[in-house]
Amino acid sequence: MSLPEVVSRSEWLEARKALLVKEKAATRARDELNAERRSLPMVLVDEDYVFDGPSGEVRLLDMFEGRRQLVLGHFMFDPSWDEGCSSCSAGADEVSDGLVRHLAVRDTSMAFVSRAPLAKIEAYQAKKGWTFPWYSSFRSDFNYDFHVTLDPSVAPAEYNYSPVEDATPGEAPGQSFFLRDGDRVFHTYSTFARGTEATGGSYYYLDLTALGRQEEWELPKGRSDNARAAMPNFES
């Protein structure tokens, strides 16, 4: 197992300060990127999508629960599956009641949408003990329009803003963000693949540790005796 070099406290401090310069530059770059993201134009959602929820049919507007913004997680749960995606489940495990409350204070709601029928969603949600709002898009084209269900027989396959050649029908992860202006809903942003990591908890904590995520692709090599594939499901 490869571990960090052992040095004196003064040598460590010198190396740490050098890294801090780069960390501050990355923070400033992130602030600039966030500002650029907020400057993106937005698109009116004029499709009347119908979802199934615990209280019956809902529209996208209803998911805002009266707030201005909506954070929507595209949870991989194919209608033929009995349980949701393990990686999506790992992310959902980290959605605490406190996080949902904090978002609400800033006029933002959070919800999840899957293509599985509501009965399967509710059974799995009860098993996992989750309390966040979770809706079924089984009866709408929502997943296809937002490119998180890939099926060339329904719509051209595209993921992360690129066409997918020879796509096999299936589900894909992502997050979409919406803004409400009165009764009008606007799509402001979507992110897919590793773009969703920015809102995850464990990965970004692990990035600050000496052993990192303990996945095969990371440098330096050999830090973990049990290097895992790049799958954020946290299964032992």
Buried (B, 14 or more C-beta within 10 A) or exposed (E): EEEEEEEEEEEEEEEEEEEEEEEEEEEEEEEEEEEEEEEEEBEEBEEEBBBBBEEEEBBBBBBBEEBEBBBBBBBBBBEEBEEBBEBBBBBBBEBEEEBBEEBBEEEBBBBBBBBBBBEBBBBBBEEEEBEBBBBBBBBBEBBBBBBBBBBEEEBEBBBBEEEBEEBEEEBBBBBBBBBBEEEEBBBBBBBBEEBBBEBBBBBEEBEEEEBBBBBEEBEEEEBBEEBBEEEBEBEE
